[in-house]
Amino acid sequence: MNLARRTMNNPAFALVYERAWRPAAFFLATGRTMRADRHDAARTLRLRPGSRVLDVACGPGNITGYLSTRLAGDGYAVGIDFSGPMLRQARVDNSGPRVGYVRGDARRLPFADGTFDAVCCFGALYLIPDPLVAAREMIRVLAPGGRIAISTSHRDDTWFGAVSTLVGGAGGLRVFDIDTFPDLFERSGLTEIRQEVHGLLQYVSATRPAR
Ligand SMILES: C[S@@+](CC[C@H](N)C(=O)[O-])C[C@H]1O[C@@H](n2cnc3c(N)ncnc32)[C@H](O)[C@@H]1O
């Protein structure tokens, strides 16, 4: 197991992730606050009160819990992650009437095709050993007319990007070409593909066309 995976399975890291690590590290990497990321996630996913939402590699539920507060009626958010400590923290910090957490592997999502109206994966594809397998799984479980949104790394040619790639690579983090996810989404038949770059992260969203 590489350093990044060991870190995600450490209870102490799970405890400080939402409180300190996520706000500081992501602000340094992207210039964005967690509040902005959460707000944009709900907007990009076009959540409606009754949406069924899947947050892949949800960590301690820092995005999942927020998305669930935007739902009503039959709306429900599920967070899935393989780290037991992260999920225990999610249940402590981000529980609610419309959210639940499941332990599982992003590369084999335990859901039927087309189960969710919105599927997201933020700040995690660079940690997953077969990230394109995980991305295809996300598309598989997305319902026709549903929305997908990811944020992940991209190759950045600045000195900061080069240093981050080196340091991250040593710890087991992957860096993607800027075209990798837009191309995958297009080949998978998704439409309305939008990509934004904020510092070291790319944010990509798309729609699965209604049948
Ligand atoms: C940095 S956290 C991201 C948490 C949250 N999505 C966010 O935006 O802050 C990355 C998470 O990915 C999870 N993860 C890594 N590989 C995974 C896999 N194959 N299946 C499920 N979760 C995985 C880790 O356990 C960790 O909780």
The ligand as an ORCA input file, in Angstrom:
! r2SCAN-3c Opt
* xyz 0 1
  C      -8.805     13.071     -0.362
  S     -10.209     12.100      0.064
  C     -11.506     12.967     -0.804
  C     -12.700     13.212      0.060
  C     -13.781     14.092     -0.550
  N     -14.303     13.511     -1.779
  C     -13.331     15.503     -0.807
  O     -13.576     16.041     -1.887
  O     -12.745     16.128      0.084
  C      -9.929     10.714     -0.998
  C     -10.741      9.497     -0.605
  O     -10.647      8.521     -1.662
  C     -10.813      7.247     -1.053
  N     -10.432      6.194     -2.007
  C      -9.238      5.994     -2.589
  N      -9.291      4.921     -3.408
  C     -10.567      4.433     -3.340
  C     -11.248      3.349     -3.973
  N     -10.622      2.520     -4.835
  N     -12.541      3.161     -3.689
  C     -13.187      3.976     -2.813
  N     -12.593      5.011     -2.191
  C     -11.291      5.242     -2.447
  C      -9.918      7.359      0.181
  O     -10.229      6.369      1.145
  C     -10.245      8.789      0.647
  O     -11.237      8.795      1.628
*
